[in-house]
Amino acid sequence: MQTTPETAIDRRSDPVVVMDGVTKAFAGVPALRGASLTIGRGEVHALIGQNGAGKSTLVRILTGAHQRDGGHVIFDGQPVDFRTPIAAQQAGVSTIYQEINLVPYRSVAENIYLGREPRRFGILDRSTMNRNARTLLRRLEIDLDVERPLYELNIALQQMVALARALSFESKLVILDEPTSSLDDREVQTLFGVIRGLKRDGVAVLFITHRLDELYAVCDHVTIMRDGQTVADRPMAETTKIELVATMLGKELGEVRREGQTGFDEARRSKGHDAAPLLTIRNLRREPGLHEASIEIAPGETLGLAGLLGSGRTETARALFAADQPEGGDVQFDGRAVAFGGPADAIRAGIGFCSEDRKGEGIIPDLSVRENMTLAALPTLSRAGVVDPGQQQAIVDRFIDRLGIKTAGPDQRISELSGGNQQKVLLARWLCLNPRLLILDEPTRGIDVGAKAEIQGLIDELAGQGLSVLMISSELEELIEGADRVTVMRDGRSTVTMTHAEVSQDRLLGAMAQGVDPESADPSTRPASADAAGETGAVVGSGRGQ
Amino acid sequence: MASNLSSPAAGSTTSSGRTAIGSIGRSYGGLAALLLLIAYNAVFNAGAFLTVSSLRINLTQVAEIAIVATAMTLVIATGGIDLSVGSLMAIAGSIAPLILLSSAAPWDVPFLGGALAYVIPILVVAAFGAANGFLVASLRIQPIIATLILFISGRGIAQVIAGGRLKSFDEPGWQVIGQGRVLGIPVQAIIMVVVVVTAAWVLKRTVFGRYVLATGGNEEAARLAGVPVVRVKYAVYIVSAMLAGLAGLISIAINSASDPANVGQDMELNAIAAVAVGGTSLLGGRATIVGTFIGALIIQLTGYTLLTEGLSDATVRIVTAGAILGAVLLQRRAR
């Protein structure tokens, strides 16, 4: 469903939304630094960017959930300043979130007209309401009994109802925030049909997603954000996937690599691990985010896990650690098939896990550095359930010294430490257990440059001592310089694995965008994108033992 | 004393001056209020207050609140709350007389009947505590709702067990927990001190104590660090129920009678008030047992002071509520 260039230009000459130079800071921290967004009438517009790029802040300003600090917003030709989501909705901006905000025990028609039910003599006119609802759904080409209660419908159909509701408001813009994350392929196709229907009616759609294939299926135009700014605004048809990914990550294609951008020492990168793998995962699955992940890690090896947001990297780590129970797949650890009942089992087997969300899933803010550091090791530092303060203190002193943790003392509350020092405490939480495998999800996110290099150096040092590391990172330099091999994930599947010698920025970008390694893919046998996942096993196998 | 036995989170030495002052405020604000109450009574009420019998009365009356509030502190430290403690007191109090008044064979053996009249009621309420734990930890129902169920039904259960009647008994040996003295000190005051000191030690020195604070401080982080958060929650609700049961037994021992409609009435609110006044965060993750003990003493002495001034019971309730509000606001400012 591509528009011809002429109509695209017509639409953009009279846009429905123009946001320009928008700034916004939260508690002094800038989230938007002059972001812009232009959406033509009846245009399906994609908004993409990494975590923290500012997408949701920009959208929330448009929907009246946040107030901007600076810049202009023009909606439907008028300068606007929506103070509340209701004001935005009345002006014609409808938002459909992942979680449907409708009333489950009311009928489809009642939900569509919730709060605006047609009345006769002050009494609900049910027959008119149902008739109007049917007309509306027919316009969207949805076949649905309008008298059924909403809870009987699946998520996809509930979304359709939400869309019909948006249409009944005579919205000029519908915002879809990751609408497909819980839908199966056929449901996605139905949703796309509805989006095209909206477009025919002249309704613009702002589509936020992590799935690149979907952009090409339905979008006319794309806005790419990075670090609170808009870095690209292009017609979809003129942009390749790899360009999208490169722009999103702030990389130039064909860029010559500068070495030593991280604290990792490339001299340590191995030429291959011959020992039997410490960890082998086959077809690990946990819906909706993780369809099939297969990875292998040798003793003392650092395996990087690359991929875009929503590609299933974190889901793989959590399923492996049993933070979330996997729904399928085999895990072999240290030569034995294992099925962990929960994190405590994984920890006992010798695995540690540092979450990407340090604040939400890492630190216990009110507890001291000492208690945070020894939380996982307490059973080993106690006798009959009573903590041995001497042993505890010895461990804490040792790791404060060894990792160079800057703290007023072990009694200091961890929340008073800098991000880098908090991360070191959390690393120590696992190191004092002498683990075999450490899973690090974005180990240096939100950490200042100095501490970042220290932590990277530390990861190298630990790997040198025989610790295996699974390192998830959104920073390509970290994966290129810090990993012995890199497995790339895409849309919930592990795809290509590259050795340190093979890995390069362009190859990583290509694999993240298309699911295949651009330099090893044979174009005659491989379609450009989605089907590549079917060949996972073979590709993973070829990455090892060079 | 306060900073010594309270948790490291509350009493830690901190680098920044502001939190250091806040820490002192948390530990000593309640203590200052308590000393003020004592000073007031010592000056204006010396004749009645500075006597052995007045000390005994106050200790006797505060014991139940202090025991229940100590366990409540642990529950609140995990981010929960237990509204069922008053009803559980009534349940324990309704079971013991059945055993004491029974003439069936085992009860006639010296001491065995009395021992069972302590043990069985406490085990039964422990099972109810496990039920609270099941609702909160396994079914993930919000603690305030989960324990509201037993708050409402528990007193009814107690009345059914007691056959809807007040039961009097006279077992001086058994009633030692409410009426006995050791070296002139009421036995329940000794029990109270043992409970408070043990709980403070558990919170500070044991793995379980660390797990309680970690669970309340950041449940997901604790789970990912291998803390058995579900078991920890079960444990605190069971401990809370057992100590409530103990307080219920003390209550009926004092009165030589069990009235399921009245035993433990309002106890959940007094206990929560003692915890709040004591400076434990109701959000979980921080707790001070000694602070709770001071909080219980403040509530007790406020009531005592006003009653000796000749104010009515109704007035006492209103003024006590005001004192609780004042103490909580004081601690917020200190924080």
Interface residues (C-beta under 8 A of the other chain):
Chain A: F321 A323 G342 P343 A344 I347 R348 F353 S355 G360 E361 G362 I363 I364 P365 D366 L367 S368 R370 E371 L375 A376 L378 P379 S382 G385 V386 V387 P389 A408 G409 D411 Q412 R413 E416 R429
Chain B: P8 A9 S12 T13 T14 S15 S16 T19 R205 T206 V207 F208 R210 Y211 L213 A214 G217 N218 E220 A221 A222 R223 L224 A225 G226 V227 P228 S281 G285 R286
